[in-house]
Amino acid sequence: MSEMDRALTALRAGKIVLYPTDTLLGLAVLPRSDAVRSLVQVKRRPEGAPMSVGLSSVEEVEEYARLTVRQRCELRSLLPGPYTVLVMPTPLARRRLPPGLFGKRGALGLRVPDHTIARELARRAGPITSTSANLHGRPPCRTVQQARRQFGAKVAVYLTGPPPPSGRPSTIIDLTRSHPHRRPRR
């Protein structure tokens, strides 16, 4: 069984998978309430903190986000890439995703990383969570070895492959405002 197949099996069983993105190493679960709750506990995140969703393509973003024509054009020029876009979700997104992924204002963070493995995982599994591999309050893990030391067996599969992440967090583009607003993550 390939590493990707092992990762897909683990996700379908509600387990956590580490995977590379263009920015940082990410932790994925399928967006089901029980799996998201488990990931929040493993990361020691505060309850209610929103979590981004990783998708495989810009076309998929359009299924989950209410976008103007101008916003669609901007996204097509940026994605795939090192960005997290904050959007107002479509009714489809509200039905398919658990409430714990949405922010206080109802916004949803979406990513389409410029990394073949991350997009293939999302293409084959469906939407996945996209959160950095670190315990809450600690810096993101830069290597799989660091992640193994922090998470050990709490992560079922450590999916790897080139190219390595840049080590810089994604830039947030807030499309919930009338004019797009960019801000780097801290």
Short mmCIF file of the C-alpha atoms (twelve columns), coordinates in Angstrom:
data_MODEL
# 
_entry.id   MODEL 
# 
loop_
_atom_site.group_PDB 
_atom_site.id 
_atom_site.type_symbol 
_atom_site.label_atom_id 
_atom_site.label_alt_id 
_atom_site.label_comp_id 
_atom_site.label_asym_id 
_atom_site.label_seq_id 
_atom_site.Cartn_x 
_atom_site.Cartn_y 
_atom_site.Cartn_z 
_atom_site.pdbx_PDB_model_num 
ATOM 1   C CA . MET A 1   0.000   0.000  0.000   1 
ATOM 2   C CA . SER A 2   1.418   3.419  -0.963  1 
ATOM 3   C CA . GLU A 3   1.942   6.195  1.582   1 
ATOM 4   C CA . MET A 4   -0.921  8.147  -0.056  1 
ATOM 5   C CA . ASP A 5   -3.243  5.141  0.221   1 
ATOM 6   C CA . ARG A 6   -2.298  4.730  3.890   1 
ATOM 7   C CA . ALA A 7   -3.074  8.424  4.448   1 
ATOM 8   C CA . LEU A 8   -6.479  8.096  2.761   1 
ATOM 9   C CA . THR A 9   -7.327  5.024  4.844   1 
ATOM 10  C CA . ALA A 10  -6.347  6.863  8.027   1 
ATOM 11  C CA . LEU A 11  -8.422  9.931  7.115   1 
ATOM 12  C CA . ARG A 12  -11.487 7.804  6.400   1 
ATOM 13  C CA . ALA A 13  -11.030 6.178  9.830   1 
ATOM 14  C CA . GLY A 14  -11.133 9.622  11.485  1 
ATOM 15  C CA . LYS A 15  -7.399  9.767  12.132  1 
ATOM 16  C CA . ILE A 16  -4.878  12.598 11.730  1 
ATOM 17  C CA . VAL A 17  -2.449  12.795 8.805   1 
ATOM 18  C CA . LEU A 18  0.571   15.083 8.484   1 
ATOM 19  C CA . TYR A 19  1.171   16.342 4.952   1 
ATOM 20  C CA . PRO A 20  3.444   18.854 3.182   1 
ATOM 21  C CA . THR A 21  2.146   22.112 1.730   1 
ATOM 22  C CA . ASP A 22  3.865   24.988 -0.042  1 
ATOM 23  C CA . THR A 23  4.057   26.924 3.241   1 
ATOM 24  C CA . LEU A 24  4.226   24.660 6.317   1 
ATOM 25  C CA . LEU A 25  3.620   21.058 7.267   1 
ATOM 26  C CA . GLY A 26  -0.113  20.595 7.766   1 
ATOM 27  C CA . LEU A 27  -2.381  18.361 9.796   1 
ATOM 28  C CA . ALA A 28  -5.409  16.907 8.074   1 
ATOM 29  C CA . VAL A 29  -8.605  15.225 9.113   1 
ATOM 30  C CA . LEU A 30  -11.783 14.908 7.130   1 
ATOM 31  C CA . PRO A 31  -14.106 17.757 8.117   1 
ATOM 32  C CA . ARG A 32  -16.413 15.776 10.398  1 
ATOM 33  C CA . SER A 33  -17.222 17.070 13.862  1 
ATOM 34  C CA . ASP A 34  -15.644 14.104 15.682  1 
ATOM 35  C CA . ALA A 35  -12.392 14.204 13.679  1 
ATOM 36  C CA . VAL A 36  -12.105 18.001 13.963  1 
ATOM 37  C CA . ARG A 37  -12.694 17.763 17.733  1 
ATOM 38  C CA . SER A 38  -9.931  15.153 17.970  1 
ATOM 39  C CA . LEU A 39  -7.526  17.370 15.998  1 
ATOM 40  C CA . VAL A 40  -8.340  20.370 18.227  1 
ATOM 41  C CA . GLN A 41  -7.557  18.250 21.297  1 
ATOM 42  C CA . VAL A 42  -4.294  16.905 19.846  1 
ATOM 43  C CA . LYS A 43  -3.128  20.419 18.913  1 
ATOM 44  C CA . ARG A 44  -4.402  21.766 22.259  1 
ATOM 45  C CA . ARG A 45  -6.210  24.561 20.422  1 
ATOM 46  C CA . PRO A 46  -8.789  26.679 22.200  1 
ATOM 47  C CA . GLU A 47  -12.359 25.516 21.575  1 
ATOM 48  C CA . GLY A 48  -14.092 27.601 18.926  1 
ATOM 49  C CA . ALA A 49  -10.920 28.700 17.093  1 
ATOM 50  C CA . PRO A 50  -11.696 28.347 13.367  1 
ATOM 51  C CA . MET A 51  -9.645  26.051 11.164  1 
ATOM 52  C CA . SER A 52  -8.966  26.362 7.432   1 
ATOM 53  C CA . VAL A 53  -10.051 23.821 4.841   1 
ATOM 54  C CA . GLY A 54  -7.715  22.508 2.157   1 
ATOM 55  C CA . LEU A 55  -9.113  22.005 -1.325  1 
ATOM 56  C CA . SER A 56  -7.662  20.576 -4.524  1 
ATOM 57  C CA . SER A 57  -8.508  23.337 -7.022  1 
ATOM 58  C CA . VAL A 58  -9.762  26.867 -7.563  1 
ATOM 59  C CA . GLU A 59  -12.936 25.397 -9.060  1 
ATOM 60  C CA . GLU A 60  -13.581 23.690 -5.746  1 
ATOM 61  C CA . VAL A 61  -13.148 27.032 -3.934  1 
ATOM 62  C CA . GLU A 62  -15.977 28.377 -6.058  1 
ATOM 63  C CA . GLU A 63  -18.272 25.601 -4.739  1 
ATOM 64  C CA . TYR A 64  -17.583 26.592 -1.127  1 
ATOM 65  C CA . ALA A 65  -17.338 30.393 -1.378  1 
ATOM 66  C CA . ARG A 66  -19.774 33.134 -2.340  1 
ATOM 67  C CA . LEU A 67  -17.646 35.174 -4.733  1 
ATOM 68  C CA . THR A 68  -18.098 38.141 -7.026  1 
ATOM 69  C CA . VAL A 69  -16.746 37.981 -10.576 1 
ATOM 70  C CA . ARG A 70  -13.859 40.210 -9.498  1 
ATOM 71  C CA . GLN A 71  -13.017 37.917 -6.563  1 
ATOM 72  C CA . ARG A 72  -13.085 34.857 -8.835  1 
ATOM 73  C CA . CYS A 73  -10.588 36.525 -11.160 1 
ATOM 74  C CA . GLU A 74  -8.311  37.471 -8.265  1 
ATOM 75  C CA . LEU A 75  -8.398  33.941 -6.856  1 
ATOM 76  C CA . ARG A 76  -7.557  32.446 -10.231 1 
ATOM 77  C CA . SER A 77  -4.438  34.640 -10.326 1 
ATOM 78  C CA . LEU A 78  -3.363  33.644 -6.777  1 
ATOM 79  C CA . LEU A 79  -4.267  29.991 -6.409  1 
ATOM 80  C CA . PRO A 80  -2.801  27.499 -6.073  1 
ATOM 81  C CA . GLY A 81  -0.451  29.424 -3.824  1 
ATOM 82  C CA . PRO A 82  0.646   30.392 -0.310  1 
ATOM 83  C CA . TYR A 83  -2.650  32.029 0.624   1 
ATOM 84  C CA . THR A 84  -5.568  31.364 2.934   1 
ATOM 85  C CA . VAL A 85  -8.672  33.115 1.638   1 
ATOM 86  C CA . LEU A 86  -11.394 34.102 4.077   1 
ATOM 87  C CA . VAL A 87  -14.774 33.908 2.381   1 
ATOM 88  C CA . MET A 88  -18.438 33.847 3.169   1 
ATOM 89  C CA . PRO A 89  -19.510 30.229 2.644   1 
ATOM 90  C CA . THR A 90  -22.108 28.924 0.237   1 
ATOM 91  C CA . PRO A 91  -25.087 26.904 1.531   1 
ATOM 92  C CA . LEU A 92  -23.226 23.804 0.264   1 
ATOM 93  C CA . ALA A 93  -20.271 24.618 2.518   1 
ATOM 94  C CA . ARG A 94  -22.591 25.105 5.496   1 
ATOM 95  C CA . ARG A 95  -24.144 21.670 4.875   1 
ATOM 96  C CA . ARG A 96  -20.873 19.795 4.286   1 
ATOM 97  C CA . LEU A 97  -18.624 21.323 6.938   1 
ATOM 98  C CA . PRO A 98  -18.971 21.252 10.734  1 
ATOM 99  C CA . PRO A 99  -19.567 24.534 12.590  1 
ATOM 100 C CA . GLY A 100 -16.150 24.347 14.274  1 
ATOM 101 C CA . LEU A 101 -14.450 25.336 11.018  1 
ATOM 102 C CA . PHE A 102 -16.212 28.697 10.702  1 
ATOM 103 C CA . GLY A 103 -15.077 31.923 12.354  1 
ATOM 104 C CA . LYS A 104 -17.170 34.092 14.654  1 
ATOM 105 C CA . ARG A 105 -18.498 36.173 11.754  1 
ATOM 106 C CA . GLY A 106 -19.338 33.004 9.835   1 
ATOM 107 C CA . ALA A 107 -16.293 33.279 7.554   1 
ATOM 108 C CA . LEU A 108 -14.516 30.205 6.217   1 
ATOM 109 C CA . GLY A 109 -10.775 29.934 5.524   1 
ATOM 110 C CA . LEU A 110 -9.890  28.049 2.335   1 
ATOM 111 C CA . ARG A 111 -6.498  26.923 0.981   1 
ATOM 112 C CA . VAL A 112 -5.352  25.497 -2.341  1 
ATOM 113 C CA . PRO A 113 -1.649  24.931 -1.679  1 
ATOM 114 C CA . ASP A 114 0.886   24.996 -4.485  1 
ATOM 115 C CA . HIS A 115 2.039   21.499 -3.555  1 
ATOM 116 C CA . THR A 116 1.165   18.406 -5.572  1 
ATOM 117 C CA . ILE A 117 0.882   16.091 -2.556  1 
ATOM 118 C CA . ALA A 118 -1.438  18.441 -0.629  1 
ATOM 119 C CA . ARG A 119 -3.730  18.924 -3.626  1 
ATOM 120 C CA . GLU A 120 -3.737  15.191 -4.459  1 
ATOM 121 C CA . LEU A 121 -4.658  14.346 -0.879  1 
ATOM 122 C CA . ALA A 122 -7.562  16.828 -1.011  1 
ATOM 123 C CA . ARG A 123 -8.598  15.624 -4.478  1 
ATOM 124 C CA . ARG A 124 -8.751  11.981 -3.394  1 
ATOM 125 C CA . ALA A 125 -10.106 12.480 0.148   1 
ATOM 126 C CA . GLY A 126 -12.350 15.475 -0.437  1 
ATOM 127 C CA . PRO A 127 -11.905 18.646 1.599   1 
ATOM 128 C CA . ILE A 128 -9.430  18.262 4.464   1 
ATOM 129 C CA . THR A 129 -8.425  20.475 7.340   1 
ATOM 130 C CA . SER A 130 -5.475  22.739 6.716   1 
ATOM 131 C CA . THR A 131 -3.817  23.674 9.988   1 
ATOM 132 C CA . SER A 132 -0.132  23.911 10.769  1 
ATOM 133 C CA . ALA A 133 1.627   21.023 12.476  1 
ATOM 134 C CA . ASN A 134 2.277   22.414 15.941  1 
ATOM 135 C CA . LEU A 135 0.879   22.454 19.427  1 
ATOM 136 C CA . HIS A 136 -1.083  25.629 20.149  1 
ATOM 137 C CA . GLY A 137 1.246   28.481 21.041  1 
ATOM 138 C CA . ARG A 138 4.371   26.766 19.730  1 
ATOM 139 C CA . PRO A 139 6.136   27.536 16.448  1 
ATOM 140 C CA . PRO A 140 5.167   25.348 13.482  1 
ATOM 141 C CA . CYS A 141 7.215   22.181 13.031  1 
ATOM 142 C CA . ARG A 142 9.749   22.722 10.243  1 
ATOM 143 C CA . THR A 143 10.556  19.048 9.721   1 
ATOM 144 C CA . VAL A 144 8.785   15.723 9.929   1 
ATOM 145 C CA . GLN A 145 11.211  14.775 12.722  1 
ATOM 146 C CA . GLN A 146 10.063  17.777 14.792  1 
ATOM 147 C CA . ALA A 147 6.443   16.826 14.151  1 
ATOM 148 C CA . ARG A 148 7.099   13.227 15.230  1 
ATOM 149 C CA . ARG A 149 8.612   14.493 18.492  1 
ATOM 150 C CA . GLN A 150 5.555   16.692 19.168  1 
ATOM 151 C CA . PHE A 151 2.808   14.328 18.063  1 
ATOM 152 C CA . GLY A 152 4.223   10.791 17.950  1 
ATOM 153 C CA . ALA A 153 1.497   8.183  17.434  1 
ATOM 154 C CA . LYS A 154 -1.285  10.802 17.683  1 
ATOM 155 C CA . VAL A 155 -0.629  11.324 13.969  1 
ATOM 156 C CA . ALA A 156 -1.487  8.122  12.096  1 
ATOM 157 C CA . VAL A 157 0.460   8.820  8.884   1 
ATOM 158 C CA . TYR A 158 3.341   11.175 8.168   1 
ATOM 159 C CA . LEU A 159 2.901   11.816 4.432   1 
ATOM 160 C CA . THR A 160 6.059   13.218 2.880   1 
ATOM 161 C CA . GLY A 161 7.451   14.273 -0.456  1 
ATOM 162 C CA . PRO A 162 9.156   17.106 -2.283  1 
ATOM 163 C CA . PRO A 163 9.347   20.000 -2.471  1 
ATOM 164 C CA . PRO A 164 9.844   20.936 1.175   1 
ATOM 165 C CA . PRO A 165 7.561   23.633 2.622   1 
ATOM 166 C CA . SER A 166 8.899   27.215 2.516   1 
ATOM 167 C CA . GLY A 167 8.606   27.525 6.294   1 
ATOM 168 C CA . ARG A 168 6.563   30.730 6.056   1 
ATOM 169 C CA . PRO A 169 2.879   30.757 7.018   1 
ATOM 170 C CA . SER A 170 0.269   31.502 4.394   1 
ATOM 171 C CA . THR A 171 -0.872  35.073 3.807   1 
ATOM 172 C CA . ILE A 172 -4.509  35.649 4.673   1 
ATOM 173 C CA . ILE A 173 -6.658  37.351 2.054   1 
ATOM 174 C CA . ASP A 174 -9.941  38.512 3.545   1 
ATOM 175 C CA . LEU A 175 -12.632 38.446 0.861   1 
ATOM 176 C CA . THR A 176 -15.436 38.982 3.362   1 
ATOM 177 C CA . ARG A 177 -14.925 42.756 3.025   1 
ATOM 178 C CA . SER A 178 -15.899 44.940 0.100   1 
ATOM 179 C CA . HIS A 179 -12.205 45.345 -0.803  1 
ATOM 180 C CA . PRO A 180 -9.806  42.406 -0.432  1 
ATOM 181 C CA . HIS A 181 -7.522  42.804 2.560   1 
ATOM 182 C CA . ARG A 182 -4.165  40.982 2.827   1 
ATOM 183 C CA . ARG A 183 -2.419  40.285 6.077   1 
ATOM 184 C CA . PRO A 184 0.460   37.959 6.855   1 
ATOM 185 C CA . ARG A 185 -0.041  35.354 9.561   1 
ATOM 186 C CA . ARG A 186 1.945   35.834 12.712  1 
# 
